[in-house]
Amino acid sequence: MLLRRVLAGPILRRADRHGVTIWLATSQPFWVTGEVFRFEEGDLTRPRKIGSGRVQTLPFGDQLHITLVTITPVRGAFPTDELLAYDLELCHSPEERDGLRLKDLGLLHGPAAITYDEVPLPSFILREQPPLSFLFGSCRKLHGEGEDALAAADEAIAATVSDPVQRPSALYLTGDQIYADDVSAALLPHLTELGNTLVGREEQIPGFDTSMPEIPVGGRAKLVREQAHFTSSHADHHLLTFGEYAAMYLLAWNRDVWPSELRADRSGVSDEEIKRLTAARDRLPAVRRALANVPTYMIFDDHEITDDWNLNDRWQSRVFSSLAGRRIIANGLAAYFVFQGWGNDPDRFDDAFLQTLQSHLTGRADADADRSAREYDKLLWTHRGWSYTAPGTPLTLVLDTRTQRGYDSEDGPCRLLSRSELQALPALCKQRGFQQGHPMIIISPTPLYGYEEAEWCLQQIGKLTGPYVPDVEAWHAHPGGRFDFLTLLAEELAPSRLLFLSGDVHYSFAVQAVYHDYRFPALPIVQLTSSAQKNSSAITDFVELSSKAGQLLRQSSRRFGWRIPPLRNIAANFPVLSTVAEKLQDYSHAVFGGAASPDGPFLVDDTELRSRGIETEPDFEERRAYVTPMRGDNNLGLVHVSEAALEIELRLLFPKKGRLRSKDALIKNAINW
């Protein structure tokens, strides 16, 4: 397979006054120089270089070379609140001069241009104080239903390109940037071929009794279920090798690497699916341009690796015990690092981390390939540095809620953050200068507050089917873990206000809440959820309709809680069941949608508090109100935080036929924070 010189990118990654990082994937090795420019007196014809940086690409395969170049200021710091631009120069040796620039690569003019209006180069705005505008979204499946909402980022930037206040200064992708388990049969053969070309060899999965070429189309579900112990219900074309995972990222970001033809004659591929794929491919130039022009921060959820990833202790233990399971998870995480994780905060990954990946992926350790493979698996299964903070004010904390979970039982719901991970978060924030009493943004792939009626329904399904069908793994599924997290925030970090950004659930909504552990000041919270970018379905439509009905009945709630259930006070009120503990469990499910145990937490709403006659003073209370109706359409969130950081405006961008929907289809709410 003949590959183009540029495989994907450039993508603008971590950016602040002290450094601007740009990611690029190429099929050849280069020395890459990055330069940042400002425009003299706003004159777009007079760019002046104010920063530079140079690196050599790193190989992660024979024809997969990654650039992560950080451009630092020539003097002082980069300016904020004004238009800045960048260029790249690719040279074959450190001595070469006049290498290939973005214009030579065809990226400044024509259909592949990544520039806006009269701005001659890809550009961006650095803002480190409110007012702020930023974008966020999740769940982007190439063959998913509906139009690709990530392309709406392109239009949002185009409309504000020279406005330092209104132009989005960041894009947060909160999970499921690719779907590794649910893959179209129309793409899999191309992904396999492209992956082999990138890596330079035909990768094998240890523990499989079938070689990769012998696996029939649609035949992967049985293999990953029986030999890797995965539980995805859409695994017929599951990605397996590092090369396949890497190829999927390239297809998600660049139409130039797609197959020349998409046909409906492959197993299980309908004409409608081909239409969805074709539409997704055709919107990729807009996606590519957006990613080149806004600092972008990413975190995984489960589909970057496989559905149900680390759902519970049994799942993790069974997959780890499998040679095939260990390797496929490691391959997915290696690809996540190369394409997403590395650019979030490059300083969090040392040379040893990079060398371990490269030794295995490039075959440099052929003399001891088994040892190299073991070190590769071990590193990726045990790494603890995926959570990070993004630059700017308010401080933005991005959570890894997948690899640092805590398990209190083999099959029960997990803590999305283990106790040890919780204890590590305050130090991570304080390293970035966070001080108590300041506002804070937290990105959690799954919402802290879900739509309660939908979550209750999912739990009832889980009681009948087990945890894998409804994916019982949200924050609400383990109330102890959720309230431990909120208590840690109140006690250790004590922000004046909290803004949560989330995705995952395939519907969008906003919640205003207050959590008050009576030992500490109350936490005012706003949660915004934007999901999915490209994966709408009849289920999300149902949730949207049911939420509208639910809001007519209840738009707000108030609950009181005890860290340890007040057993003596309530025992007389629960005579039906034989044990108080059983009643506590069922009662908490009924009124809250979580699990209770005799050692807490125990929650009741305000009406139950009065009717049950509980005398013990509660330890905490929580109030929440739904600010917007749920929306099931594919969407991207656009957020504006006011100058005093006291008001938040959310707009949900809904693409339709390549353009944003009319004004009356946008949700726009001002929320006092």
ROSE-280596 format. One record per residue (C-alpha): residue in one letter; x, y, z. Coordinates in steps of 0.001 Angstrom, whole numbers, plus 500000, padded with zeros to 6 digits. Layout:
ROSE-280596
(site "a", (X, Y, Z));
...
END
This chain:
ROSE-280596
(site "m", (500000, 500000, 500000));
(site "l", (501401, 503380, 498964));
(site "l", (501025, 505968, 501715));
(site "r", (500928, 509738, 501500));
(site "r", (503657, 511716, 503209));
(site "v", (501265, 513178, 505829));
(site "l", (498992, 510600, 507432));
(site "a", (497076, 512906, 509798));
(site "g", (497316, 516342, 511315));
(site "p", (498560, 518783, 512150));
(site "i", (496551, 518773, 515371));
(site "l", (497026, 521591, 517855));
(site "r", (497474, 520079, 521307));
(site "r", (498526, 521519, 524678));
(site "a", (499013, 525260, 524437));
(site "d", (499768, 527991, 526966));
(site "r", (501964, 531074, 527314));
(site "h", (505080, 528947, 527760));
(site "g", (504675, 526391, 524997));
(site "v", (502493, 525344, 522063));
(site "t", (502493, 521657, 521104));
(site "i", (501619, 520356, 517645));
(site "w", (501038, 516708, 516692));
(site "l", (501621, 515264, 513212));
(site "a", (501707, 511732, 511787));
(site "t", (503848, 511008, 508723));
(site "s", (504841, 507923, 506761));
(site "q", (508500, 508993, 506657));
(site "p", (510970, 510207, 509295));
(site "f", (511626, 513937, 509433));
(site "w", (513220, 516653, 511444));
(site "v", (510305, 518969, 512176));
(site "t", (510564, 522647, 513043));
(site "g", (507552, 524447, 514438));
(site "e", (507164, 528225, 514507));
(site "v", (504587, 530505, 516145));
(site "f", (503786, 533950, 514718));
(site "r", (501919, 537059, 515808));
(site "f", (500576, 539658, 513418));
(site "e", (502003, 543154, 513693));
(site "e", (499210, 545541, 514672));
(site "g", (496688, 542941, 513550));
(site "d", (497908, 543057, 509950));
(site "l", (497501, 539511, 508575));
(site "t", (500102, 540217, 505889));
(site "r", (502824, 540895, 508492));
(site "p", (503479, 537744, 510560));
(site "r", (506442, 537940, 512942));
(site "k", (508029, 534825, 514416));
(site "i", (507880, 534785, 518208));
(site "g", (508569, 531127, 518981));
(site "s", (510208, 528014, 517603));
(site "g", (510970, 524403, 518420));
(site "r", (512533, 521425, 516670));
(site "v", (512281, 517664, 517132));
(site "q", (512939, 514460, 515265));
(site "t", (509927, 512266, 514544));
(site "l", (509686, 509080, 516595));
(site "p", (508932, 505786, 514839));
(site "f", (506116, 503556, 516098));
(site "g", (506225, 501405, 512968));
(site "d", (508019, 501194, 509632));
(site "q", (505757, 503859, 508128));
(site "l", (504280, 505496, 511218));
(site "h", (506345, 508415, 512467));
(site "i", (504937, 510801, 515048));
(site "t", (505872, 514430, 515599));
(site "l", (505108, 516087, 518907));
(site "v", (506900, 519407, 518661));
(site "t", (506615, 521957, 521449));
(site "i", (507244, 525524, 520335));
(site "t", (508580, 527825, 523038));
(site "p", (508758, 531648, 523009));
(site "v", (511871, 533317, 521647));
(site "r", (511693, 535568, 524690));
(site "g", (509341, 535926, 527636));
(site "a", (505957, 534326, 527048));
(site "f", (503434, 534058, 524245));
(site "p", (500803, 536814, 524277));
(site "t", (497221, 536045, 525234));
(site "d", (493949, 537399, 523863));
(site "e", (495195, 537916, 520318));
(site "l", (495388, 535942, 517097));
(site "l", (498474, 533714, 516812));
(site "a", (499441, 531368, 513997));
(site "y", (501904, 528542, 513351));
(site "d", (503755, 526791, 510550));
(site "l", (505727, 523571, 510288));
(site "e", (508825, 522724, 508258));
(site "l", (509700, 519092, 507514));
(site "c", (513338, 518277, 506674));
(site "h", (514955, 514915, 505945));
(site "s", (518085, 515770, 507938));
(site "p", (519070, 518309, 510601));
(site "e", (521343, 520020, 508066));
(site "e", (518689, 520468, 505389));
(site "r", (517370, 523962, 504772));
(site "d", (514181, 525031, 502990));
(site "g", (512257, 521896, 503804));
(site "l", (508576, 521193, 503192));
(site "r", (506231, 523689, 504798));
(site "l", (502472, 523433, 505200));
(site "k", (501935, 525216, 501868));
(site "d", (504184, 522649, 500129));
(site "l", (502068, 519873, 501638));
(site "g", (498902, 521353, 500101));
(site "l", (497450, 522351, 503472));
(site "l", (497116, 526111, 503024));
(site "h", (495080, 526277, 499817));
(site "g", (492519, 524193, 498005));
(site "p", (490107, 521549, 499347));
(site "a", (492565, 520360, 502018));
(site "a", (493246, 523857, 503404));
(site "i", (493395, 524106, 507185));
(site "t", (493199, 527921, 507272));
(site "y", (490285, 530335, 507792));
(site "d", (489329, 533411, 505809));
(site "e", (492299, 535698, 505199));
(site "v", (494480, 534196, 507936));
(site "p", (497455, 532803, 506011));
(site "l", (498306, 530012, 508469));
(site "p", (496461, 527793, 510949));
(site "s", (495742, 529936, 513982));
(site "f", (494597, 529942, 517591));
(site "i", (493855, 532116, 520611));
(site "l", (495456, 531727, 524031));
(site "r", (493099, 532716, 526848));
(site "e", (494071, 532091, 530439));
(site "q", (491308, 533981, 532251));
(site "p", (487514, 534254, 531815));
(site "p", (485593, 535117, 529782));
(site "l", (486213, 531821, 528014));
(site "s", (484670, 529975, 525101));
(site "f", (485360, 526304, 524492));
(site "l", (483937, 523224, 522796));
(site "f", (483382, 519712, 524101));
(site "g", (481919, 516433, 522891));
(site "s", (482208, 512643, 522907));
(site "c", (481231, 509378, 521238));
(site "r", (482128, 509527, 517565));
(site "k", (481495, 506315, 515594));
(site "l", (482242, 506672, 511900));
(site "h", (479330, 504484, 510797));
(site "g", (477045, 505745, 513564));
(site "e", (473640, 507264, 512882));
(site "g", (473303, 510940, 512049));
(site "e", (475719, 513627, 510915));
(site "d", (479166, 514177, 512397));
(site "a", (478807, 516923, 514999));
(site "l", (482564, 517317, 515400));
(site "a", (482494, 519071, 512035));
(site "a", (480405, 521771, 513733));
(site "a", (483593, 522848, 515492));
(site "d", (484841, 524054, 512117));
(site "e", (481883, 526369, 511679));
(site "a", (482101, 527632, 515260));
(site "i", (485743, 528617, 514708));
(site "a", (485098, 530093, 511246));
(site "a", (482403, 532390, 512654));
(site "t", (484711, 533823, 515342));
(site "v", (488191, 533392, 513891));
(site "s", (489483, 536878, 514808));
(site "d", (487418, 537418, 517967));
(site "p", (489583, 536650, 521032));
(site "v", (486587, 536391, 523364));
(site "q", (484071, 534438, 521298));
(site "r", (486498, 532156, 519438));
(site "p", (486817, 528771, 521172));
(site "s", (490166, 528580, 522949));
(site "a", (489978, 524831, 523636));
(site "l", (488275, 521643, 522498));
(site "y", (487740, 518847, 525035));
(site "l", (487073, 515377, 523630));
(site "t", (485739, 513435, 526598));
(site "g", (485808, 509837, 525402));
(site "d", (485058, 507301, 522661));
(site "q", (486986, 509232, 520021));
(site "i", (487084, 505925, 518125));
(site "y", (485052, 502732, 518423));
(site "a", (487473, 499823, 518488));
(site "d", (484876, 497127, 519147));
(site "d", (482019, 498314, 516932));
(site "v", (483714, 498558, 513515));
(site "s", (482082, 498567, 510094));
(site "a", (482756, 495492, 507970));
(site "a", (483219, 497897, 505059));
(site "l", (486302, 499345, 506748));
(site "l", (487928, 496355, 508458));
(site "p", (489887, 494905, 505484));
(site "h", (491306, 498343, 504755));
(site "l", (492128, 498916, 508434));
(site "t", (493994, 495611, 508562));
(site "e", (495966, 496309, 505382));
(site "l", (496735, 499882, 506417));
(site "g", (497749, 498715, 509884));
(site "n", (500163, 496136, 508482));
(site "t", (501662, 498803, 506226));
(site "l", (502084, 501248, 509088));
(site "v", (503789, 498744, 511356));
(site "g", (505680, 496947, 508607));
(site "r", (504687, 493424, 509503));
(site "e", (501702, 491204, 510133));
(site "e", (501100, 491367, 513862));
(site "q", (499884, 488315, 515733));
(site "i", (497890, 488132, 518948));
(site "p", (499372, 485758, 521559));
(site "g", (496900, 483189, 522818));
(site "f", (494900, 483074, 519587));
(site "d", (494871, 479649, 517973));
(site "t", (494139, 481309, 514619));
(site "s", (496500, 483547, 512670));
(site "m", (495196, 486960, 511667));
(site "p", (494747, 486202, 507929));
(site "e", (492703, 483109, 508753));
(site "i", (490055, 484983, 510746));
(site "p", (486983, 485331, 508507));
(site "v", (485077, 488588, 508113));
(site "g", (482678, 488741, 511041));
(site "g", (484590, 486028, 512892));
(site "r", (486286, 488066, 515572));
(site "a", (483474, 488127, 518139));
(site "k", (483903, 484449, 519028));
(site "l", (487668, 484861, 519349));
(site "v", (487606, 487906, 521614));
(site "r", (484788, 486474, 523705));
(site "e", (486311, 483020, 524253));
(site "q", (490044, 483752, 524194));
(site "a", (490289, 487380, 525375));
(site "h", (487166, 487259, 527617));
(site "f", (485761, 490505, 526211));
(site "t", (482043, 491183, 526579));
(site "s", (481257, 493640, 523766));
(site "s", (477993, 492815, 522013));
(site "h", (479229, 494301, 518700));
(site "a", (482606, 492611, 518292));
(site "d", (482336, 490908, 514894));
(site "h", (485021, 493228, 513504));
(site "h", (486850, 494178, 516700));
(site "l", (490246, 495830, 516250));
(site "l", (493039, 493625, 517534));
(site "t", (496514, 494803, 516570));
(site "f", (498269, 498068, 517269));
(site "g", (498344, 498713, 513538));
(site "e", (494566, 498374, 513262));
(site "y", (493988, 500699, 516206));
(site "a", (496402, 503230, 514669));
(site "a", (494705, 502951, 511283));
(site "m", (491308, 503676, 512865));
(site "y", (492631, 506937, 514331));
(site "l", (493954, 507955, 510929));
(site "l", (490570, 507286, 509313));
(site "a", (488864, 509292, 512074));
(site "w", (490955, 512365, 511274));
(site "n", (491921, 512319, 507576));
(site "r", (489910, 511366, 504492));
(site "d", (493104, 510911, 502444));
(site "v", (493802, 507518, 504052));
(site "w", (490339, 506052, 503389));
(site "p", (489764, 503233, 500882));
(site "s", (489201, 504471, 497349));
(site "e", (485802, 502802, 497248));
(site "l", (483184, 501821, 499797));
(site "r", (480954, 498930, 498759));
(site "a", (477886, 497329, 500284));
(site "d", (478784, 493817, 499178));
(site "r", (480709, 492908, 502308));
(site "s", (479185, 490762, 505007));
(site "g", (476434, 492595, 506842));
(site "v", (477041, 495973, 505178));
(site "s", (473893, 497754, 504039));
(site "d", (473505, 500558, 501547));
(site "e", (472446, 502784, 504431));
(site "e", (475686, 502060, 506311));
(site "i", (477707, 502939, 503220));
(site "k", (475817, 506238, 503012));
(site "r", (476655, 506975, 506651));
(site "l", (480324, 506177, 506103));
(site "t", (480475, 508258, 502943));
(site "a", (478923, 511219, 504734));
(site "a", (481416, 510873, 507589));
(site "r", (484334, 510704, 505161));
(site "d", (483141, 513786, 503279));
(site "r", (483023, 515885, 506473));
(site "l", (486605, 515029, 507460));
(site "p", (488212, 518117, 505844));
(site "a", (486141, 520256, 508229));
(site "v", (487147, 518046, 511168));
(site "r", (490797, 518240, 510168));
(site "r", (490688, 522023, 509861));
(site "a", (489052, 522410, 513267));
(site "l", (491595, 520162, 515007));
(site "a", (494418, 522205, 513463));
(site "n", (493042, 525492, 514825));
(site "v", (492060, 524953, 518439));
(site "p", (494086, 523500, 521358));
(site "t", (492626, 520026, 521844));
(site "y", (492593, 517864, 524973));
(site "m", (491438, 514254, 525019));
(site "i", (490680, 511371, 527396));
(site "f", (489548, 507820, 526738));
(site "d", (486372, 506084, 527738));
(site "d", (485779, 502398, 527010));
(site "h", (485341, 502216, 523224));
(site "e", (488901, 503393, 522528));
(site "i", (489821, 499940, 523851));
(site "t", (486687, 497760, 524009));
(site "d", (483153, 498020, 525351));
(site "d", (482846, 497315, 529116));
(site "w", (486578, 497910, 529624));
(site "n", (487273, 497305, 533342));
(site "l", (483543, 497179, 534044));
(site "n", (484078, 495259, 537286));
(site "d", (486700, 493213, 539094));
(site "r", (485697, 489959, 537426));
(site "w", (486011, 491518, 533947));
(site "q", (489460, 492940, 534641));
(site "s", (490767, 489744, 536246));
(site "r", (489531, 487458, 533479));
(site "v", (490922, 489633, 530695));
(site "f", (494270, 490040, 532457));
(site "s", (494550, 486282, 532867));
(site "s", (494293, 485889, 529088));
(site "l", (497360, 486361, 526875));
(site "a", (495140, 487649, 524088));
(site "g", (493175, 489965, 526362));
(site "r", (496317, 491469, 527859));
(site "r", (497823, 492164, 524448));
(site "i", (494718, 493664, 522813));
(site "i", (494202, 496019, 525760));
(site "a", (497882, 497003, 525583));
(site "n", (497622, 497630, 521835));
(site "g", (494607, 499883, 522340));
(site "l", (496332, 501829, 525105));
(site "a", (499522, 502191, 523064));
(site "a", (497485, 503663, 520216));
(site "y", (495661, 505943, 522672));
(site "f", (499020, 507216, 523901));
(site "v", (500391, 507847, 520413));
(site "f", (497285, 509533, 519016));
(site "q", (495659, 511117, 522084));
(site "g", (497362, 510851, 525458));
(site "w", (500867, 512045, 524625));
(site "g", (499775, 515482, 523445));
(site "n", (497648, 516211, 526531));
(site "d", (500711, 516836, 528699));
(site "p", (503950, 515620, 527085));
(site "d", (506003, 516169, 530244));
(site "r", (504127, 513369, 532017));
(site "f", (505805, 510719, 529831));
(site "d", (509531, 510035, 530137));
(site "d", (512005, 508515, 527686));
(site "a", (511696, 505076, 529309));
(site "f", (507971, 505018, 528555));
(site "l", (508570, 505879, 524914));
(site "q", (511410, 503409, 524519));
(site "t", (509375, 500525, 525914));
(site "l", (506633, 501141, 523352));
(site "q", (509057, 501629, 520481));
(site "s", (511095, 498536, 521293));
(site "h", (508053, 496338, 520908));
(site "l", (506224, 498135, 518105));
(site "t", (509200, 498688, 515811));
(site "g", (510732, 495248, 516327));
(site "r", (513972, 496735, 517621));
(site "a", (514160, 494043, 520281));
(site "d", (514020, 491039, 517930));
(site "a", (516834, 489399, 519874));
(site "d", (514569, 489276, 522905));
(site "a", (511104, 489866, 521492));
(site "d", (509352, 487962, 524284));
(site "r", (510881, 490147, 526990));
(site "s", (510071, 493294, 525004));
(site "a", (506448, 492172, 524617));
(site "r", (506114, 491420, 528332));
(site "e", (507488, 494848, 529247));
(site "y", (505100, 496454, 526746));
(site "d", (502078, 494710, 528255));
(site "k", (503158, 495427, 531824));
(site "l", (503833, 499114, 531222));
(site "l", (500464, 499772, 529644));
(site "w", (498509, 497749, 532212));
(site "t", (500157, 499445, 535190));
(site "h", (500633, 503043, 534037));
(site "r", (498959, 505542, 536374));
(site "g", (499514, 508852, 534604));
(site "w", (496496, 509223, 532306));
(site "s", (494694, 511839, 534440));
(site "y", (496068, 515339, 533871));
(site "t", (495363, 519045, 534152));
(site "a", (494877, 521353, 531175));
(site "p", (496313, 524888, 531278));
(site "g", (494418, 528078, 532011));
(site "t", (492113, 529518, 534645));
(site "p", (489896, 528019, 535965));
(site "l", (492096, 524952, 536420));
(site "t", (490814, 522051, 534325));
(site "l", (491243, 518536, 535749));
(site "v", (490731, 515655, 533305));
(site "l", (489893, 512314, 534917));
(site "d", (490878, 508794, 533933));
(site "t", (487846, 506846, 535175));
(site "r", (488846, 503579, 533439));
(site "t", (492250, 502343, 534603));
(site "q", (492225, 503551, 538223));
(site "r", (488962, 502064, 539399));
(site "g", (488301, 500533, 542787));
(site "y", (486496, 497235, 543309));
(site "d", (484615, 496374, 546500));
(site "s", (483274, 493083, 545122));
(site "e", (483847, 490775, 542178));
(site "d", (480696, 491541, 540186));
(site "g", (479295, 494658, 541805));
(site "p", (479513, 498234, 540529));
(site "c", (482965, 499767, 540794));
(site "r", (484291, 502999, 542176));
(site "l", (485212, 505017, 539092));
(site "l", (488149, 506377, 541078));
(site "s", (489852, 504135, 543610));
(site "r", (490699, 505501, 547023));
(site "s", (494391, 505724, 546081));
(site "e", (493572, 507617, 542877));
(site "l", (491359, 510011, 544829));
(site "q", (494205, 510779, 547184));
(site "a", (496504, 511567, 544231));
(site "l", (494217, 514187, 542659));
(site "p", (494787, 517097, 545101));
(site "a", (498564, 516922, 544564));
(site "l", (498074, 516892, 540787));
(site "c", (495954, 520062, 541018));
(site "k", (498229, 521844, 543441));
(site "q", (501244, 521148, 541225));
(site "r", (499526, 523430, 538717));
(site "g", (499056, 526156, 541295));
(site "f", (495426, 525551, 542221));
(site "q", (494340, 527290, 545408));
(site "q", (491281, 526670, 547526));
(site "g", (488444, 529089, 546936));
(site "h", (489006, 529347, 543177));
(site "p", (486634, 527938, 540536));
(site "m", (487490, 524643, 538844));
(site "i", (486534, 522622, 535770));
(site "i", (486491, 518819, 535893));
(site "i", (486168, 516594, 532852));
(site "s", (484668, 513199, 533620));
(site "p", (483966, 510891, 530672));
(site "t", (480683, 509806, 532256));
(site "p", (478357, 512299, 533985));
(site "l", (478493, 512756, 537724));
(site "y", (474753, 513428, 537537));
(site "g", (472799, 511395, 535049));
(site "y", (469175, 511527, 534020));
(site "e", (467721, 509726, 537012));
(site "e", (464793, 508004, 535336));
(site "a", (467048, 506554, 532618));
(site "e", (469613, 505407, 535175));
(site "w", (466917, 503753, 537278));
(site "c", (465649, 501868, 534206));
(site "l", (469162, 500690, 533377));
(site "q", (469598, 499381, 536903));
(site "q", (466383, 497394, 536685));
(site "i", (467594, 495888, 533404));
(site "g", (470895, 495065, 535096));
(site "k", (469097, 493166, 537845));
(site "l", (467569, 490893, 535191));
(site "t", (470448, 490571, 532729));
(site "g", (473607, 491134, 534749));
(site "p", (475923, 494158, 534507));
(site "y", (477129, 493783, 530918));
(site "v", (473935, 494520, 528972));
(site "p", (473116, 497955, 530473));
(site "d", (476766, 498880, 531311));
(site "v", (476106, 499552, 534991));
(site "e", (479240, 501615, 535568));
(site "a", (478208, 505244, 535972));
(site "w", (478957, 507334, 539052));
(site "h", (475468, 506707, 540415));
(site "a", (476010, 502930, 540411));
(site "h", (478397, 503188, 543363));
(site "p", (477114, 505962, 545666));
(site "g", (479984, 505416, 548096));
(site "g", (482524, 506147, 545390));
(site "r", (480605, 509157, 544143));
(site "f", (480217, 510753, 547558));
(site "d", (483825, 509979, 548514));
(site "f", (484818, 511937, 545404));
(site "l", (482575, 514879, 546231));
(site "t", (483756, 514889, 549848));
(site "l", (487389, 514904, 548742));
(site "l", (486680, 517880, 546493));
(site "a", (484978, 519741, 549339));
(site "e", (487663, 518942, 551909));
(site "e", (490952, 518952, 549988));
(site "l", (490381, 521331, 547089));
(site "a", (487387, 523433, 548242));
(site "p", (486719, 525168, 544923));
(site "s", (484344, 528103, 544997));
(site "r", (482442, 526632, 542025));
(site "l", (482663, 523441, 539993));
(site "l", (481901, 522938, 536316));
(site "f", (481715, 519311, 535151));
(site "l", (481934, 518438, 531442));
(site "s", (480873, 514940, 530412));
(site "g", (479635, 512729, 527583));
(site "d", (479123, 508967, 527204));
(site "v", (475348, 508664, 527586));
(site "h", (474302, 509650, 524024));
(site "y", (472003, 512450, 525113));
(site "s", (472743, 516006, 526178));
(site "f", (471546, 518003, 529162));
(site "a", (472563, 520431, 531892));
(site "v", (472269, 520067, 535653));
(site "q", (472672, 522652, 538402));
(site "a", (473476, 521125, 541783));
(site "v", (474787, 521794, 545258));
(site "y", (476654, 519247, 547365));
(site "h", (477003, 520156, 551029));
(site "d", (478935, 517993, 553449));
(site "y", (478088, 519902, 556616));
(site "r", (481715, 519790, 557769));
(site "f", (482808, 521931, 554808));
(site "p", (481498, 524820, 552699));
(site "a", (478859, 523873, 550112));
(site "l", (479987, 523093, 546543));
(site "p", (477955, 524849, 543818));
(site "i", (478069, 522603, 540732));
(site "v", (477050, 522933, 537112));
(site "q", (477286, 519855, 534911));
(site "l", (477081, 520023, 531115));
(site "t", (476800, 516853, 529060));
(site "s", (477283, 516732, 525286));
(site "s", (476849, 513368, 523606));
(site "a", (477061, 511877, 521053));
(site "q", (478989, 513476, 518204));
(site "k", (478055, 510662, 515841));
(site "n", (476057, 507840, 517341));
(site "s", (472395, 508753, 517725));
(site "s", (469819, 505968, 517949));
(site "a", (466217, 505159, 518745));
(site "i", (467212, 504711, 522390));
(site "t", (468523, 508269, 522637));
(site "d", (465345, 509528, 521010));
(site "f", (463340, 507627, 523623));
(site "v", (465388, 509160, 526441));
(site "e", (464769, 512624, 524990));
(site "l", (461015, 512088, 524883));
(site "s", (460843, 510480, 528316));
(site "s", (462948, 513247, 529832));
(site "k", (460498, 515848, 528636));
(site "a", (457720, 513935, 530346));
(site "g", (459867, 513485, 533449));
(site "q", (460596, 517196, 533650));
(site "l", (456896, 517895, 533772));
(site "l", (456744, 515778, 536909));
(site "r", (460021, 516645, 538597));
(site "q", (462561, 519254, 537611));
(site "s", (464515, 519255, 540854));
(site "s", (465270, 517067, 543847));
(site "r", (466795, 517318, 547301));
(site "r", (468323, 514423, 549206));
(site "f", (469851, 513975, 552620));
(site "g", (472539, 511455, 553371));
(site "w", (474360, 509658, 556144));
(site "r", (477824, 508200, 555796));
(site "i", (476688, 505385, 558091));
(site "p", (472969, 504501, 557876));
(site "p", (471058, 505487, 561028));
(site "l", (469971, 501887, 561638));
(site "r", (468529, 502299, 565089));
(site "n", (466318, 505170, 564066));
(site "i", (464837, 503578, 560968));
(site "a", (464723, 499898, 561891));
(site "a", (461208, 500224, 563286));
(site "n", (460010, 501708, 560017));
(site "f", (461112, 498737, 557905));
(site "p", (459341, 495682, 559398));
(site "v", (458681, 493891, 556088));
(site "l", (462049, 492403, 555254));
(site "s", (463906, 490070, 557551));
(site "t", (467022, 492185, 557771));
(site "v", (467531, 495910, 557864));
(site "a", (470437, 495601, 555441));
(site "e", (468233, 494104, 552726));
(site "k", (465695, 496879, 553118));
(site "l", (468430, 499504, 552964));
(site "q", (469671, 498075, 549683));
(site "d", (466249, 498014, 548018));
(site "y", (465237, 501365, 549471));
(site "s", (468352, 503122, 548241));
(site "h", (467827, 501633, 544777));
(site "a", (464259, 502891, 544748));
(site "v", (464900, 506461, 545815));
(site "f", (468392, 507029, 544498));
(site "g", (469427, 504454, 541933));
(site "g", (472521, 503254, 543760));
(site "a", (473773, 500595, 546106));
(site "a", (473605, 500810, 549864));
(site "s", (475128, 498672, 552568));
(site "p", (474996, 498762, 556356));
(site "d", (478139, 500939, 556359));
(site "g", (476666, 503639, 554045));
(site "p", (476011, 505915, 552442));
(site "f", (472282, 506043, 552941));
(site "l", (470094, 508627, 551187));
(site "v", (466497, 509724, 551343));
(site "d", (464714, 512587, 549636));
(site "d", (463173, 515387, 551660));
(site "t", (459674, 513919, 551675));
(site "e", (460950, 510544, 552893));
(site "l", (462949, 512252, 555619));
(site "r", (459738, 513619, 557077));
(site "s", (457518, 510594, 556516));
(site "r", (459981, 508064, 557932));
(site "g", (460585, 510092, 561052));
(site "i", (464387, 509778, 560937));
(site "e", (465759, 511614, 563930));
(site "t", (469530, 511467, 563363));
(site "e", (470883, 514637, 561781));
(site "p", (472166, 513948, 558245));
(site "d", (475849, 514273, 557331));
(site "f", (475298, 515886, 553946));
(site "e", (472692, 516965, 551458));
(site "e", (472540, 517225, 547701));
(site "r", (470251, 519306, 545512));
(site "r", (469976, 519113, 541765));
(site "a", (467854, 520703, 539064));
(site "y", (467703, 519886, 535362));
(site "v", (468191, 523096, 533428));
(site "t", (467543, 521843, 529888));
(site "p", (465555, 519023, 528364));
(site "m", (467550, 516047, 527144));
(site "r", (468488, 516029, 523471));
(site "g", (469232, 512855, 521546));
(site "d", (470496, 514446, 518312));
(site "n", (474197, 514295, 517490));
(site "n", (475679, 517459, 518948));
(site "l", (478742, 519369, 520057));
(site "g", (478726, 521617, 523121));
(site "l", (479819, 525250, 522909));
(site "v", (480309, 526866, 526331));
(site "h", (480881, 530482, 527277));
(site "v", (482017, 531335, 530820));
(site "s", (481442, 534954, 531816));
(site "e", (484167, 537356, 532881));
(site "a", (483570, 536906, 536592));
(site "a", (483093, 533159, 536062));
(site "l", (479632, 533488, 537592));
(site "e", (477527, 532627, 534560));
(site "i", (477724, 529795, 532044));
(site "e", (476082, 529730, 528658));
(site "l", (475642, 526412, 526859));
(site "r", (474782, 526051, 523185));
(site "l", (474346, 522637, 521631));
(site "l", (475363, 522629, 517973));
(site "f", (473286, 520276, 515809));
(site "p", (474582, 519738, 512254));
(site "k", (472064, 519167, 509499));
(site "k", (473071, 518692, 505857));
(site "g", (476526, 520044, 506551));
(site "r", (475313, 523202, 508313));
(site "l", (474183, 524078, 511817));
(site "r", (470486, 523925, 512413));
(site "s", (468352, 527028, 512539));
(site "k", (468443, 529296, 515549));
(site "d", (465386, 527853, 517235));
(site "a", (467008, 524401, 517359));
(site "l", (469868, 525625, 519524));
(site "i", (469676, 525247, 523276));
(site "k", (471050, 528359, 524899));
(site "n", (470845, 528772, 528663));
(site "a", (472460, 531143, 531077));
(site "i", (473174, 529457, 534399));
(site "n", (474186, 531332, 537519));
(site "w", (477188, 529449, 538728));
END
